Each structure stands twice: as C-alpha cells, then as structure tokens.
C-alpha cells in the first residue's frame, strides 16, 4: 500500500524544470506545470528518461508528496543535481 502526504501547509511550490529520481529509481524530466481545465488543480508534466520517453501528468500534491511503502518513507521524487 502507498500512503501519501501532499499537505505542505497550503499549496506546495511547483517543482523547477529539471531531472528528478522517483523513489523506485526511475529518472524523469519535469517539463513544466499546468492547470486542470475543470478543477483548476495544479498538475506537473514530466517525461521518462528511459525506454520510450513517454509523457506523464500528475497532480502537484502527489508529485511532491511523501510515500510510505515496503520500508521506504520519503519523497516520491527527488531533484537530481
């Protein structure tokens, strides 16, 4: 089970464009942010830096959230360099 805690005392700051490592080890490039057309929720746009370089979108609170899973307790993504 994955538990997340995206609460950061209000709206979290959007991640800067750049390279991030997922807690499972994959590397991703944050391209930018945008808003959901219906809910105005802030979303993070990113792409894989492996395989097909597919693009993904994730809510900001989920992107910056904490993960507790299989002995890991930490951020979902960590900026590299």
PyMOL Python script that loads the backbone (N, CA, C, O; Angstrom):
from pymol import cmd

cmd.read_pdbstr("""\
ATOM      1  N   UNK A   1       0.841  -1.180   0.000  1.00  0.00           N
ATOM      2  CA  UNK A   1       0.000   0.000   0.000  1.00  0.00           C
ATOM      3  C   UNK A   1       0.885   1.243   0.000  1.00  0.00           C
ATOM      4  O   UNK A   1       1.927   1.276   0.655  1.00  0.00           O
ATOM      5  N   UNK A   2       0.464   2.248  -0.731  1.00  0.00           N
ATOM      6  CA  UNK A   2       1.175   3.521  -0.773  1.00  0.00           C
ATOM      7  C   UNK A   2       0.343   4.551  -0.035  1.00  0.00           C
ATOM      8  O   UNK A   2      -0.842   4.728  -0.317  1.00  0.00           O
ATOM      9  N   UNK A   3       0.970   5.224   0.908  1.00  0.00           N
ATOM     10  CA  UNK A   3       0.324   6.343   1.578  1.00  0.00           C
ATOM     11  C   UNK A   3       1.058   7.594   1.154  1.00  0.00           C
ATOM     12  O   UNK A   3       2.286   7.607   1.076  1.00  0.00           O
ATOM     13  N   UNK A   4       0.315   8.638   0.882  1.00  0.00           N
ATOM     14  CA  UNK A   4       0.962   9.886   0.513  1.00  0.00           C
ATOM     15  C   UNK A   4       0.501  10.985   1.440  1.00  0.00           C
ATOM     16  O   UNK A   4      -0.597  10.940   1.996  1.00  0.00           O
ATOM     17  N   UNK A   5       1.349  11.957   1.593  1.00  0.00           N
ATOM     18  CA  UNK A   5       1.012  13.129   2.386  1.00  0.00           C
ATOM     19  C   UNK A   5       1.481  14.344   1.615  1.00  0.00           C
ATOM     20  O   UNK A   5       2.616  14.793   1.776  1.00  0.00           O
ATOM     21  N   UNK A   6       0.605  14.876   0.775  1.00  0.00           N
ATOM     22  CA  UNK A   6       0.956  16.032  -0.028  1.00  0.00           C
ATOM     23  C   UNK A   6       0.737  17.340   0.695  1.00  0.00           C
ATOM     24  O   UNK A   6       1.020  18.404   0.144  1.00  0.00           O
ATOM     25  N   UNK A   7       0.233  17.284   1.928  1.00  0.00           N
ATOM     26  CA  UNK A   7      -0.033  18.524   2.649  1.00  0.00           C
ATOM     27  C   UNK A   7       1.277  19.154   3.081  1.00  0.00           C
ATOM     28  O   UNK A   7       2.072  18.535   3.788  1.00  0.00           O
ATOM     29  N   UNK A   8       1.491  20.367   2.661  1.00  0.00           N
ATOM     30  CA  UNK A   8       2.731  21.060   2.958  1.00  0.00           C
ATOM     31  C   UNK A   8       2.421  22.421   3.584  1.00  0.00           C
ATOM     32  O   UNK A   8       3.175  23.376   3.403  1.00  0.00           O
ATOM     33  N   UNK A   9       1.307  22.506   4.321  1.00  0.00           N
ATOM     34  CA  UNK A   9       0.946  23.791   4.905  1.00  0.00           C
ATOM     35  C   UNK A   9       0.476  24.755   3.839  1.00  0.00           C
ATOM     36  O   UNK A   9       1.026  25.849   3.712  1.00  0.00           O
ATOM     37  N   UNK A  10      -0.534  24.372   3.069  1.00  0.00           N
ATOM     38  CA  UNK A  10      -1.009  25.179   1.952  1.00  0.00           C
ATOM     39  C   UNK A  10      -0.538  24.565   0.647  1.00  0.00           C
ATOM     40  O   UNK A  10      -0.058  23.432   0.617  1.00  0.00           O
ATOM     41  N   UNK A  11      -0.678  25.318  -0.422  1.00  0.00           N
ATOM     42  CA  UNK A  11      -0.270  24.834  -1.750  1.00  0.00           C
ATOM     43  C   UNK A  11       1.246  24.680  -1.813  1.00  0.00           C
ATOM     44  O   UNK A  11       1.991  25.605  -1.491  1.00  0.00           O
ATOM     45  N   UNK A  12       1.685  23.510  -2.227  1.00  0.00           N
ATOM     46  CA  UNK A  12       3.126  23.263  -2.384  1.00  0.00           C
ATOM     47  C   UNK A  12       3.653  24.058  -3.574  1.00  0.00           C
ATOM     48  O   UNK A  12       2.921  24.335  -4.524  1.00  0.00           O
ATOM     49  N   UNK A  13       4.915  24.415  -3.508  1.00  0.00           N
ATOM     50  CA  UNK A  13       5.556  25.119  -4.626  1.00  0.00           C
ATOM     51  C   UNK A  13       5.768  24.138  -5.773  1.00  0.00           C
ATOM     52  O   UNK A  13       6.170  22.999  -5.538  1.00  0.00           O
ATOM     53  N   UNK A  14       5.505  24.560  -7.012  1.00  0.00           N
ATOM     54  CA  UNK A  14       5.731  23.676  -8.156  1.00  0.00           C
ATOM     55  C   UNK A  14       7.211  23.332  -8.286  1.00  0.00           C
ATOM     56  O   UNK A  14       8.069  24.154  -7.965  1.00  0.00           O
ATOM     57  N   UNK A  15       7.517  22.125  -8.753  1.00  0.00           N
ATOM     58  CA  UNK A  15       8.922  21.762  -8.938  1.00  0.00           C
ATOM     59  C   UNK A  15       9.534  22.548 -10.090  1.00  0.00           C
ATOM     60  O   UNK A  15       8.857  22.866 -11.069  1.00  0.00           O
ATOM     61  N   UNK A  16      10.811  22.855  -9.964  1.00  0.00           N
ATOM     62  CA  UNK A  16      11.541  23.514 -11.049  1.00  0.00           C
ATOM     63  C   UNK A  16      11.746  22.508 -12.174  1.00  0.00           C
ATOM     64  O   UNK A  16      11.903  21.316 -11.910  1.00  0.00           O
ATOM     65  N   UNK A  17      11.747  22.963 -13.423  1.00  0.00           N
ATOM     66  CA  UNK A  17      12.094  22.049 -14.515  1.00  0.00           C
ATOM     67  C   UNK A  17      13.479  21.457 -14.260  1.00  0.00           C
ATOM     68  O   UNK A  17      14.374  22.138 -13.759  1.00  0.00           O
ATOM     69  N   UNK A  18      13.641  20.199 -14.607  1.00  0.00           N
ATOM     70  CA  UNK A  18      14.917  19.526 -14.399  1.00  0.00           C
ATOM     71  C   UNK A  18      14.727  18.037 -14.243  1.00  0.00           C
ATOM     72  O   UNK A  18      13.644  17.510 -14.497  1.00  0.00           O
ATOM     73  N   UNK A  19      15.778  17.358 -13.823  1.00  0.00           N
ATOM     74  CA  UNK A  19      15.774  15.906 -13.699  1.00  0.00           C
ATOM     75  C   UNK A  19      15.477  15.497 -12.261  1.00  0.00           C
ATOM     76  O   UNK A  19      16.031  16.052 -11.312  1.00  0.00           O
ATOM     77  N   UNK A  20      14.589  14.514 -12.120  1.00  0.00           N
ATOM     78  CA  UNK A  20      14.173  14.006 -10.819  1.00  0.00           C
ATOM     79  C   UNK A  20      14.266  12.488 -10.814  1.00  0.00           C
ATOM     80  O   UNK A  20      14.095  11.840 -11.847  1.00  0.00           O
ATOM     81  N   UNK A  21      14.539  11.927  -9.639  1.00  0.00           N
ATOM     82  CA  UNK A  21      14.552  10.475  -9.473  1.00  0.00           C
ATOM     83  C   UNK A  21      13.333  10.078  -8.651  1.00  0.00           C
ATOM     84  O   UNK A  21      13.079  10.629  -7.580  1.00  0.00           O
ATOM     85  N   UNK A  22      12.579   9.104  -9.175  1.00  0.00           N
ATOM     86  CA  UNK A  22      11.415   8.549  -8.500  1.00  0.00           C
ATOM     87  C   UNK A  22      11.890   7.621  -7.385  1.00  0.00           C
ATOM     88  O   UNK A  22      12.988   7.070  -7.467  1.00  0.00           O
ATOM     89  N   UNK A  23      11.089   7.445  -6.358  1.00  0.00           N
ATOM     90  CA  UNK A  23      11.510   6.604  -5.235  1.00  0.00           C
ATOM     91  C   UNK A  23      11.776   5.161  -5.646  1.00  0.00           C
ATOM     92  O   UNK A  23      12.468   4.440  -4.928  1.00  0.00           O
ATOM     93  N   UNK A  24      11.244   4.725  -6.783  1.00  0.00           N
ATOM     94  CA  UNK A  24      11.518   3.370  -7.281  1.00  0.00           C
ATOM     95  C   UNK A  24      12.772   3.328  -8.147  1.00  0.00           C
ATOM     96  O   UNK A  24      13.185   2.252  -8.582  1.00  0.00           O
ATOM     97  N   UNK A  25      13.388   4.491  -8.407  1.00  0.00           N
ATOM     98  CA  UNK A  25      14.659   4.521  -9.124  1.00  0.00           C
ATOM     99  C   UNK A  25      14.636   5.104 -10.521  1.00  0.00           C
ATOM    100  O   UNK A  25      15.692   5.449 -11.052  1.00  0.00           O
ATOM    101  N   UNK A  26      13.468   5.228 -11.135  1.00  0.00           N
ATOM    102  CA  UNK A  26      13.388   5.782 -12.487  1.00  0.00           C
ATOM    103  C   UNK A  26      13.742   7.260 -12.521  1.00  0.00           C
ATOM    104  O   UNK A  26      13.515   7.988 -11.555  1.00  0.00           O
ATOM    105  N   UNK A  27      14.301   7.693 -13.643  1.00  0.00           N
ATOM    106  CA  UNK A  27      14.659   9.104 -13.812  1.00  0.00           C
ATOM    107  C   UNK A  27      13.650   9.770 -14.746  1.00  0.00           C
ATOM    108  O   UNK A  27      13.225   9.186 -15.742  1.00  0.00           O
ATOM    109  N   UNK A  28      13.278  11.000 -14.403  1.00  0.00           N
ATOM    110  CA  UNK A  28      12.267  11.750 -15.140  1.00  0.00           C
ATOM    111  C   UNK A  28      12.710  13.192 -15.313  1.00  0.00           C
ATOM    112  O   UNK A  28      13.482  13.721 -14.514  1.00  0.00           O
ATOM    113  N   UNK A  29      12.211  13.816 -16.367  1.00  0.00           N
ATOM    114  CA  UNK A  29      12.456  15.240 -16.584  1.00  0.00           C
ATOM    115  C   UNK A  29      11.144  15.991 -16.416  1.00  0.00           C
ATOM    116  O   UNK A  29      10.174  15.723 -17.125  1.00  0.00           O
ATOM    117  N   UNK A  30      11.114  16.933 -15.477  1.00  0.00           N
ATOM    118  CA  UNK A  30       9.939  17.791 -15.322  1.00  0.00           C
ATOM    119  C   UNK A  30       9.989  18.827 -16.432  1.00  0.00           C
ATOM    120  O   UNK A  30      10.965  19.566 -16.572  1.00  0.00           O
ATOM    121  N   UNK A  31       8.919  18.869 -17.219  1.00  0.00           N
ATOM    122  CA  UNK A  31       8.819  19.790 -18.348  1.00  0.00           C
ATOM    123  C   UNK A  31       8.182  21.102 -17.906  1.00  0.00           C
ATOM    124  O   UNK A  31       8.593  22.173 -18.352  1.00  0.00           O
ATOM    125  N   UNK A  32       7.187  21.024 -17.037  1.00  0.00           N
ATOM    126  CA  UNK A  32       6.505  22.226 -16.574  1.00  0.00           C
ATOM    127  C   UNK A  32       5.251  21.876 -15.803  1.00  0.00           C
ATOM    128  O   UNK A  32       5.042  20.726 -15.418  1.00  0.00           O
ATOM    129  N   UNK A  33       4.416  22.885 -15.582  1.00  0.00           N
ATOM    130  CA  UNK A  33       3.166  22.698 -14.860  1.00  0.00           C
ATOM    131  C   UNK A  33       2.026  23.314 -15.654  1.00  0.00           C
ATOM    132  O   UNK A  33       2.240  24.114 -16.565  1.00  0.00           O
ATOM    133  N   UNK A  34       0.822  22.928 -15.294  1.00  0.00           N
ATOM    134  CA  UNK A  34      -0.380  23.474 -15.913  1.00  0.00           C
ATOM    135  C   UNK A  34      -1.553  23.260 -14.979  1.00  0.00           C
ATOM    136  O   UNK A  34      -1.404  22.688 -13.899  1.00  0.00           O
ATOM    137  N   UNK A  35      -2.707  23.717 -15.394  1.00  0.00           N
ATOM    138  CA  UNK A  35      -3.904  23.586 -14.561  1.00  0.00           C
ATOM    139  C   UNK A  35      -4.956  22.737 -15.261  1.00  0.00           C
ATOM    140  O   UNK A  35      -5.116  22.791 -16.480  1.00  0.00           O
ATOM    141  N   UNK A  36      -5.663  21.956 -14.463  1.00  0.00           N
ATOM    142  CA  UNK A  36      -6.771  21.148 -14.968  1.00  0.00           C
ATOM    143  C   UNK A  36      -7.878  22.099 -15.416  1.00  0.00           C
ATOM    144  O   UNK A  36      -8.203  23.049 -14.704  1.00  0.00           O
ATOM    145  N   UNK A  37      -8.450  21.853 -16.575  1.00  0.00           N
ATOM    146  CA  UNK A  37      -9.440  22.772 -17.144  1.00  0.00           C
ATOM    147  C   UNK A  37     -10.724  22.874 -16.326  1.00  0.00           C
ATOM    148  O   UNK A  37     -11.377  23.917 -16.342  1.00  0.00           O
ATOM    149  N   UNK A  38     -11.093  21.828 -15.622  1.00  0.00           N
ATOM    150  CA  UNK A  38     -12.358  21.837 -14.893  1.00  0.00           C
ATOM    151  C   UNK A  38     -12.190  22.133 -13.402  1.00  0.00           C
ATOM    152  O   UNK A  38     -13.041  22.782 -12.795  1.00  0.00           O
ATOM    153  N   UNK A  39     -11.091  21.656 -12.816  1.00  0.00           N
ATOM    154  CA  UNK A  39     -10.927  21.776 -11.361  1.00  0.00           C
ATOM    155  C   UNK A  39      -9.915  22.838 -10.944  1.00  0.00           C
ATOM    156  O   UNK A  39      -9.838  23.190  -9.767  1.00  0.00           O
ATOM    157  N   UNK A  40      -9.142  23.348 -11.892  1.00  0.00           N
ATOM    158  CA  UNK A  40      -8.087  24.327 -11.631  1.00  0.00           C
ATOM    159  C   UNK A  40      -6.937  23.737 -10.807  1.00  0.00           C
ATOM    160  O   UNK A  40      -6.075  24.474 -10.326  1.00  0.00           O
ATOM    161  N   UNK A  41      -6.925  22.407 -10.644  1.00  0.00           N
ATOM    162  CA  UNK A  41      -5.853  21.741  -9.898  1.00  0.00           C
ATOM    163  C   UNK A  41      -4.528  21.895 -10.635  1.00  0.00           C
ATOM    164  O   UNK A  41      -4.476  21.756 -11.857  1.00  0.00           O
ATOM    165  N   UNK A  42      -3.458  22.180  -9.896  1.00  0.00           N
ATOM    166  CA  UNK A  42      -2.132  22.314 -10.491  1.00  0.00           C
ATOM    167  C   UNK A  42      -1.567  20.926 -10.789  1.00  0.00           C
ATOM    168  O   UNK A  42      -1.553  20.050  -9.924  1.00  0.00           O
ATOM    169  N   UNK A  43      -1.102  20.739 -12.022  1.00  0.00           N
ATOM    170  CA  UNK A  43      -0.571  19.458 -12.488  1.00  0.00           C
ATOM    171  C   UNK A  43       0.881  19.617 -12.906  1.00  0.00           C
ATOM    172  O   UNK A  43       1.289  20.684 -13.366  1.00  0.00           O
ATOM    173  N   UNK A  44       1.667  18.548 -12.745  1.00  0.00           N
ATOM    174  CA  UNK A  44       3.070  18.528 -13.148  1.00  0.00           C
ATOM    175  C   UNK A  44       3.187  17.659 -14.395  1.00  0.00           C
ATOM    176  O   UNK A  44       2.715  16.522 -14.409  1.00  0.00           O
ATOM    177  N   UNK A  45       3.819  18.197 -15.447  1.00  0.00           N
ATOM    178  CA  UNK A  45       4.057  17.467 -16.690  1.00  0.00           C
ATOM    179  C   UNK A  45       5.501  16.994 -16.689  1.00  0.00           C
ATOM    180  O   UNK A  45       6.418  17.790 -16.490  1.00  0.00           O
ATOM    181  N   UNK A  46       5.705  15.700 -16.911  1.00  0.00           N
ATOM    182  CA  UNK A  46       7.068  15.167 -16.909  1.00  0.00           C
ATOM    183  C   UNK A  46       7.172  14.012 -17.894  1.00  0.00           C
ATOM    184  O   UNK A  46       6.162  13.464 -18.338  1.00  0.00           O
ATOM    185  N   UNK A  47       8.416  13.646 -18.232  1.00  0.00           N
ATOM    186  CA  UNK A  47       8.619  12.542 -19.174  1.00  0.00           C
ATOM    187  C   UNK A  47       9.698  11.617 -18.648  1.00  0.00           C
ATOM    188  O   UNK A  47      10.582  12.023 -17.894  1.00  0.00           O
ATOM    189  N   UNK A  48       9.605  10.371 -19.061  1.00  0.00           N
ATOM    190  CA  UNK A  48      10.603   9.389 -18.655  1.00  0.00           C
ATOM    191  C   UNK A  48      11.916   9.670 -19.366  1.00  0.00           C
ATOM    192  O   UNK A  48      11.925  10.189 -20.482  1.00  0.00           O
ATOM    193  N   UNK A  49      13.015   9.330 -18.725  1.00  0.00           N
ATOM    194  CA  UNK A  49      14.337   9.440 -19.347  1.00  0.00           C
ATOM    195  C   UNK A  49      14.869   8.045 -19.657  1.00  0.00           C
ATOM    196  O   UNK A  49      16.077   7.812 -19.658  1.00  0.00           O
ATOM    197  N   UNK A  50      13.957   7.133 -19.917  1.00  0.00           N
ATOM    198  CA  UNK A  50      14.299   5.761 -20.272  1.00  0.00           C
ATOM    199  C   UNK A  50      13.233   5.252 -21.237  1.00  0.00           C
ATOM    200  O   UNK A  50      12.208   5.907 -21.432  1.00  0.00           O
ATOM    201  N   UNK A  51      13.463   4.116 -21.827  1.00  0.00           N
ATOM    202  CA  UNK A  51      12.530   3.463 -22.747  1.00  0.00           C
ATOM    203  C   UNK A  51      12.005   4.431 -23.808  1.00  0.00           C
ATOM    204  O   UNK A  51      12.780   5.001 -24.576  1.00  0.00           O
ATOM    205  N   UNK A  52      10.688   4.609 -23.843  1.00  0.00           N
ATOM    206  CA  UNK A  52      10.056   5.367 -24.934  1.00  0.00           C
ATOM    207  C   UNK A  52       9.943   6.870 -24.676  1.00  0.00           C
ATOM    208  O   UNK A  52       9.385   7.597 -25.498  1.00  0.00           O
ATOM    209  N   UNK A  53      10.463   7.337 -23.549  1.00  0.00           N
ATOM    210  CA  UNK A  53      10.394   8.761 -23.188  1.00  0.00           C
ATOM    211  C   UNK A  53       8.948   9.281 -23.192  1.00  0.00           C
ATOM    212  O   UNK A  53       8.671  10.399 -23.628  1.00  0.00           O
ATOM    213  N   UNK A  54       8.050   8.444 -22.699  1.00  0.00           N
ATOM    214  CA  UNK A  54       6.639   8.815 -22.656  1.00  0.00           C
ATOM    215  C   UNK A  54       6.404   9.977 -21.692  1.00  0.00           C
ATOM    216  O   UNK A  54       7.184  10.207 -20.768  1.00  0.00           O
ATOM    217  N   UNK A  55       5.319  10.698 -21.929  1.00  0.00           N
ATOM    218  CA  UNK A  55       4.953  11.864 -21.113  1.00  0.00           C
ATOM    219  C   UNK A  55       3.872  11.477 -20.105  1.00  0.00           C
ATOM    220  O   UNK A  55       3.014  10.638 -20.378  1.00  0.00           O
ATOM    221  N   UNK A  56       3.940  12.114 -18.929  1.00  0.00           N
ATOM    222  CA  UNK A  56       3.010  11.833 -17.847  1.00  0.00           C
ATOM    223  C   UNK A  56       2.545  13.138 -17.210  1.00  0.00           C
ATOM    224  O   UNK A  56       3.207  14.170 -17.321  1.00  0.00           O
ATOM    225  N   UNK A  57       1.400  13.075 -16.543  1.00  0.00           N
ATOM    226  CA  UNK A  57       0.846  14.209 -15.802  1.00  0.00           C
ATOM    227  C   UNK A  57       0.435  13.688 -14.429  1.00  0.00           C
ATOM    228  O   UNK A  57      -0.183  12.629 -14.312  1.00  0.00           O
ATOM    229  N   UNK A  58       0.784  14.439 -13.399  1.00  0.00           N
ATOM    230  CA  UNK A  58       0.458  14.030 -12.029  1.00  0.00           C
ATOM    231  C   UNK A  58       0.074  15.280 -11.242  1.00  0.00           C
ATOM    232  O   UNK A  58       0.694  16.328 -11.423  1.00  0.00           O
ATOM    233  N   UNK A  59      -0.942  15.193 -10.365  1.00  0.00           N
ATOM    234  CA  UNK A  59      -1.272  16.343  -9.524  1.00  0.00           C
ATOM    235  C   UNK A  59      -0.058  16.777  -8.692  1.00  0.00           C
ATOM    236  O   UNK A  59       0.714  15.939  -8.225  1.00  0.00           O
ATOM    237  N   UNK A  60       0.099  18.074  -8.515  1.00  0.00           N
ATOM    238  CA  UNK A  60       1.235  18.620  -7.776  1.00  0.00           C
ATOM    239  C   UNK A  60       1.377  17.986  -6.397  1.00  0.00           C
ATOM    240  O   UNK A  60       2.470  17.562  -6.024  1.00  0.00           O
ATOM    241  N   UNK A  61       0.293  17.915  -5.639  1.00  0.00           N
ATOM    242  CA  UNK A  61       0.374  17.364  -4.283  1.00  0.00           C
ATOM    243  C   UNK A  61       0.876  15.925  -4.288  1.00  0.00           C
ATOM    244  O   UNK A  61       1.568  15.508  -3.360  1.00  0.00           O
ATOM    245  N   UNK A  62       0.535  15.165  -5.322  1.00  0.00           N
ATOM    246  CA  UNK A  62       1.004  13.789  -5.442  1.00  0.00           C
ATOM    247  C   UNK A  62       2.485  13.768  -5.824  1.00  0.00           C
ATOM    248  O   UNK A  62       3.246  12.953  -5.302  1.00  0.00           O
ATOM    249  N   UNK A  63       2.895  14.653  -6.724  1.00  0.00           N
ATOM    250  CA  UNK A  63       4.294  14.705  -7.170  1.00  0.00           C
ATOM    251  C   UNK A  63       5.229  15.028  -6.007  1.00  0.00           C
ATOM    252  O   UNK A  63       6.274  14.396  -5.857  1.00  0.00           O
ATOM    253  N   UNK A  64       4.861  16.002  -5.189  1.00  0.00           N
ATOM    254  CA  UNK A  64       5.722  16.420  -4.073  1.00  0.00           C
ATOM    255  C   UNK A  64       5.425  15.656  -2.788  1.00  0.00           C
ATOM    256  O   UNK A  64       6.055  15.897  -1.758  1.00  0.00           O
ATOM    257  N   UNK A  65       4.464  14.736  -2.849  1.00  0.00           N
ATOM    258  CA  UNK A  65       4.041  14.013  -1.653  1.00  0.00           C
ATOM    259  C   UNK A  65       5.049  13.000  -1.139  1.00  0.00           C
ATOM    260  O   UNK A  65       6.024  12.654  -1.806  1.00  0.00           O
ATOM    261  N   UNK A  66       4.778  12.550   0.050  1.00  0.00           N
ATOM    262  CA  UNK A  66       5.586  11.543   0.735  1.00  0.00           C
ATOM    263  C   UNK A  66       5.009  10.163   0.456  1.00  0.00           C
ATOM    264  O   UNK A  66       3.794  10.007   0.333  1.00  0.00           O
ATOM    265  N   UNK A  67       5.874   9.167   0.357  1.00  0.00           N
ATOM    266  CA  UNK A  67       5.468   7.783   0.130  1.00  0.00           C
ATOM    267  C   UNK A  67       5.928   6.941   1.315  1.00  0.00           C
ATOM    268  O   UNK A  67       7.065   7.055   1.772  1.00  0.00           O
ATOM    269  N   UNK A  68       5.025   6.094   1.804  1.00  0.00           N
ATOM    270  CA  UNK A  68       5.370   5.116   2.833  1.00  0.00           C
ATOM    271  C   UNK A  68       5.008   3.760   2.250  1.00  0.00           C
ATOM    272  O   UNK A  68       3.833   3.426   2.097  1.00  0.00           O
ATOM    273  N   UNK A  69       6.053   2.973   1.922  1.00  0.00           N
ATOM    274  CA  UNK A  69       5.795   1.699   1.241  1.00  0.00           C
ATOM    275  C   UNK A  69       7.001   0.774   1.379  1.00  0.00           C
ATOM    276  O   UNK A  69       8.136   1.185   1.136  1.00  0.00           O
ATOM    277  N   UNK A  70       6.754  -0.463   1.766  1.00  0.00           N
ATOM    278  CA  UNK A  70       7.787  -1.503   1.793  1.00  0.00           C
ATOM    279  C   UNK A  70       9.090  -1.027   2.427  1.00  0.00           C
ATOM    280  O   UNK A  70      10.167  -1.247   1.872  1.00  0.00           O
ATOM    281  N   UNK A  71       9.001  -0.385   3.568  1.00  0.00           N
ATOM    282  CA  UNK A  71      10.190   0.066   4.275  1.00  0.00           C
ATOM    283  C   UNK A  71      10.729   1.414   3.830  1.00  0.00           C
ATOM    284  O   UNK A  71      11.679   1.926   4.423  1.00  0.00           O
ATOM    285  N   UNK A  72      10.134   1.999   2.789  1.00  0.00           N
ATOM    286  CA  UNK A  72      10.565   3.324   2.331  1.00  0.00           C
ATOM    287  C   UNK A  72       9.630   4.365   2.919  1.00  0.00           C
ATOM    288  O   UNK A  72       8.412   4.187   2.912  1.00  0.00           O
ATOM    289  N   UNK A  73      10.190   5.440   3.422  1.00  0.00           N
ATOM    290  CA  UNK A  73       9.413   6.566   3.940  1.00  0.00           C
ATOM    291  C   UNK A  73      10.141   7.835   3.520  1.00  0.00           C
ATOM    292  O   UNK A  73      11.112   8.244   4.157  1.00  0.00           O
ATOM    293  N   UNK A  74       9.666   8.454   2.446  1.00  0.00           N
ATOM    294  CA  UNK A  74      10.332   9.647   1.947  1.00  0.00           C
ATOM    295  C   UNK A  74       9.591  10.255   0.779  1.00  0.00           C
ATOM    296  O   UNK A  74       8.462   9.864   0.482  1.00  0.00           O
ATOM    297  N   UNK A  75      10.218  11.210   0.114  1.00  0.00           N
ATOM    298  CA  UNK A  75       9.561  11.892  -1.005  1.00  0.00           C
ATOM    299  C   UNK A  75       9.389  10.974  -2.215  1.00  0.00           C
ATOM    300  O   UNK A  75      10.200  10.079  -2.456  1.00  0.00           O
ATOM    301  N   UNK A  76       8.318  11.214  -2.967  1.00  0.00           N
ATOM    302  CA  UNK A  76       8.073  10.437  -4.187  1.00  0.00           C
ATOM    303  C   UNK A  76       9.145  10.738  -5.235  1.00  0.00           C
ATOM    304  O   UNK A  76       9.648   9.824  -5.889  1.00  0.00           O
ATOM    305  N   UNK A  77       9.494  12.015  -5.396  1.00  0.00           N
ATOM    306  CA  UNK A  77      10.517  12.436  -6.357  1.00  0.00           C
ATOM    307  C   UNK A  77      11.553  13.303  -5.650  1.00  0.00           C
ATOM    308  O   UNK A  77      11.216  14.098  -4.772  1.00  0.00           O
ATOM    309  N   UNK A  78      12.820  13.142  -6.042  1.00  0.00           N
ATOM    310  CA  UNK A  78      13.913  13.959  -5.519  1.00  0.00           C
ATOM    311  C   UNK A  78      14.657  14.555  -6.701  1.00  0.00           C
ATOM    312  O   UNK A  78      15.005  13.851  -7.649  1.00  0.00           O
ATOM    313  N   UNK A  79      14.896  15.853  -6.637  1.00  0.00           N
ATOM    314  CA  UNK A  79      15.618  16.523  -7.722  1.00  0.00           C
ATOM    315  C   UNK A  79      17.072  16.074  -7.746  1.00  0.00           C
ATOM    316  O   UNK A  79      17.705  15.933  -6.699  1.00  0.00           O
ATOM    317  N   UNK A  80      17.595  15.849  -8.946  1.00  0.00           N
ATOM    318  CA  UNK A  80      18.999  15.477  -9.118  1.00  0.00           C
ATOM    319  C   UNK A  80      19.787  16.709  -9.531  1.00  0.00           C
ATOM    320  O   UNK A  80      19.338  17.496 -10.366  1.00  0.00           O
ATOM    321  N   UNK A  81      20.954  16.869  -8.945  1.00  0.00           N
ATOM    322  CA  UNK A  81      21.881  17.946  -9.316  1.00  0.00           C
ATOM    323  C   UNK A  81      21.255  19.248  -9.380  1.00  0.00           C
ATOM    324  O   UNK A  81      21.921  20.239  -9.680  1.00  0.00           O
TER     325      UNK A  81
END
""", "prot")
cmd.dss("prot")
cmd.show_as("cartoon", "prot")
cmd.util.cbc("prot")
cmd.orient("prot")
